[in-house]
Structure formats: C-alpha cells, structure tokens
Amino acid sequence: MARLVVSGFVEALEACLPSGRRPIGLHEPDFSGREWEYVKECLDTGWVSSAGRFVDRFESDLATYSGAPHVVATVNGTAALHTALMLAGVIPGDEVLVPALTFVATANAVAHCGAVPHFADSERETLGLDPDALEAHLAAIAVTREGRTTNSRTGARIRACVPMHTFGHPVRVERLLAVCAARGIEVVEDAAEAIGSFRAGRHAGTFGRCGILSFNGNKTVTTGGGGAILTADADLAARAKHLTTTARLPHRWEFIHDAVGYNYRMPNLNAALGVAQMEALPAMLARKRALADRLRSRLAGLPGVSFVDEPPSCRSNYWLNAVLLDPDSADLRDEVLAATADRGLMTRPCWTLMHRLPMYRACPRAALPVAEDLAARLVNLPSSASL
Ligand SMILES: *Cc1c(COP(=O)(O)O)cnc(C)c1O
C-alpha cells in the first residue's frame, strides 16, 4: 500500500474549495433565504418566545419534509433526546445502548435520565452501530425473559438503544430494529446530524419509536440552537409536547402542572430561522452533495486515503465530509490536521470515543475494535453548503 503524501492531500483539498476567504470552517451556517424577514417579523410583532406562528409552522414543515406524522420542536437536540428517552420508558438505573463513536450529547441524554450508557461498536460501511456485533454482544452478556432484557453482569435492565446516523450517513436501522425488537429493547434514533438523509427512501429518525433532530449552529439546518422529536405515535407526541412545556394543563388562567416538566420548548425567534432554513434546505443539500462529489473525485486518486461515501441504498445529507486514512498512513493524521490548519482549512479528527471520557470510563461496553480503528484514522473536511 502506498502512503499518503500530506502535501498532495492539502493541494487536492484546496482545489475543491473556493479560493479567497480564509479560514474556512468545518460547517458554517448559510442564511441566504428569508431568515432576516422572518426574524424581523418576530421582533416587530413581539412574538419572540415559546408561542407564536413560526414554532407551529416549523413543526409542520419538518413533518411534511421528513414524513414523520408528529413533530415537537425543542430548545436543542440534547433536550429532544432526553425527552424521547424518558418517553421511551428509560428510568434511573437502566442501561441504554449507544455507540462509543458519537458526539457526547448521545451519552449525556442517557445520563440526564439517571440511566447508564452502555457502549457498542460501529461498522465501517455506515460509521454507525453494527447490528451484527450488537446481536453477538447481547447474546454474550444479556438475558431476555418475557420481553425484558437484563445485563447479566450488572443486573440492570437494558431498556433502549440509540443508533446515531453519523455525519448524516444512515445507520442500518432496520436490522437494528429487528435485533432490539427480539429483546424488547426500544429504539430511539439520534438523527441529530441527519436532516435530509434517507434510507430506502425513508427519512432518518422515522424508523424507531421516535427520533430526534438537532438544529445547532453547525448542523445542516440551524435555528441557532434547536431540536425536534419525530414520531408516528400520537400519544407519545402529545406527552412530548406536555413534558417540554412545563407539563402545564390547559386553563384560561390557572397554573396547574401535573408532572415535573421541562422548559424545553423552542422559542419562536429560533423557529423563524428554522422556517427560512427549511425553505432553503433542498438547495443547500444540492450544494453539499456537489461539494461531496468534488471531494470524492479529487481525493479518489490519492494514495493512502479514501472518501467516506453514503452507504448503499441511502441518500446522505453529507453533513460532514470525511476521509479515512489507510491503516499504514494513520500515523500521518495529526500532520494532515496541522497542514490543513496552516492553510486556513479547518479539518478535525473524530470525537474522543465515549468510553475514554472521564465521566463514562466505568460504563459497561462491548469490544470496540472498529470504533477504535475508525477514530484513529478519520478526518472531517470542510462541508458548508456555501462552499
Ligand atoms: C448535535 C448532536 C446532538 C444534539 O446536540 P444539540 O447541540 O443539543 O442540539 C446529539 N447527538 C449528536 C450525534 C449530535 O451530533
């Protein structure tokens, strides 16, 4: 195998990107639609907070686009995932299966429920949870009786599983659903990175009991900060709306709350941005795909590196483009990061794996050979729609 030539890689990357403005970030927001107009309407009318026409409109735009019958907008993706996990029945002391290779919010939302993340391995093709490895891991450590699965090492109930669609590439969610269904484990999809990503024609986040999206500033669609819960379950959606709006019962003047609720509702000001962003989404996705196509073709001929492509039968939003260095070029990763940074091109390694973070070090986990290998060789590239 030929080794990567770092200078050749940097030249090829430069050739895919517009000349001029530097630095180029990893993922920058793109406000080329009616964002100003809609935000101004909030200010002019005084409807800036958690009621107003843009919140309902944003939810219905998301429902139409994703095909999810019910959508509940939240202050951020972590809050959406926290709520979704509570509604999936996760209670303190439970374990929840999550990929070790993910952004920390996936594990944090589990911890916010008082539950314990249980880390599982990923696969090369999707960068997401490997259903076959998960099935084998559960066969080795879990006992399922009357539809309830328990970790036989810790004694804890394994209540749910949170597959994550990494960088927008859809995970093999149908197979994960089958593995989990056989053991009475609920599936909540972390589709935070995956608005505009489809698997077999179906939008990410609409396969499990419910799914969540994020509209953080670095995501494909941004509301500054924001998130949403997607579900086909009308009752779950109603409970999500109730729990995220302080569990207040409808009444003309009394403040009556029937549970410990959360102030997780998305403000109208943020939703106004979201409505404009949804109008621009098809165009943004087309531009992101064109950039991915340029990167794939430019980088394909280089030794020591391969472009991370969308999995078979999937249409990815290419939220973050990525390359994998060949195993014998993996030692050049930091050189690549430094050489691109010197040119004002932001690149980034993958997240630190969850089981290496201090607060999650002692959590239960499967063998993680693929996640470890991917984390050592992966480099994210500039991916903004404006490029
Ligand atoms: C962005 C993200 C979230 C949610 O993040 P927020 O910043 O709270 O919106 C959750 N999981 C993953 C994998 C993410 O990338």
The ligand as a Tripos MOL2 file, in Angstrom:
@<TRIPOS>MOLECULE
LIG
   15    15     1     0     0
SMALL
NO_CHARGES

@<TRIPOS>ATOM
      1 C1        -25.5400   17.7890   17.5200 C.3       1 LIG1
      2 C2        -25.8130   16.4680   18.1030 C.ar      1 LIG1
      3 C3        -26.7600   16.2630   19.1260 C.ar      1 LIG1
      4 C4        -27.5940   17.3240   19.7580 C.3       1 LIG1
      5 O1        -26.8960   18.4440   20.0000 O.3       1 LIG1
      6 P1        -27.5110   19.8510   20.4700 P.3       1 LIG1
      7 O2        -26.2970   20.7100   20.3720 O.co2     1 LIG1
      8 O3        -28.0210   19.6690   21.8460 O.co2     1 LIG1
      9 O4        -28.5820   20.2800   19.5130 O.co2     1 LIG1
     10 C5        -26.9850   14.9740   19.5560 C.ar      1 LIG1
     11 N1        -26.3270   13.9380   19.0390 N.ar      1 LIG1
     12 C6        -25.4320   14.0940   18.0450 C.ar      1 LIG1
     13 C7        -24.7670   12.8870   17.4800 C.3       1 LIG1
     14 C8        -25.1280   15.3510   17.5440 C.ar      1 LIG1
     15 O5        -24.2090   15.4840   16.5770 O.3       1 LIG1
@<TRIPOS>BOND
     1     1     2 1
     2     2     3 ar
     3     2    14 ar
     4     3     4 1
     5     3    10 ar
     6     4     5 1
     7     5     6 1
     8     6     7 2
     9     6     8 1
    10     6     9 1
    11    10    11 ar
    12    11    12 ar
    13    12    13 1
    14    12    14 ar
    15    14    15 1
@<TRIPOS>SUBSTRUCTURE
     1 LIG1         1 GROUP 0 **** ****
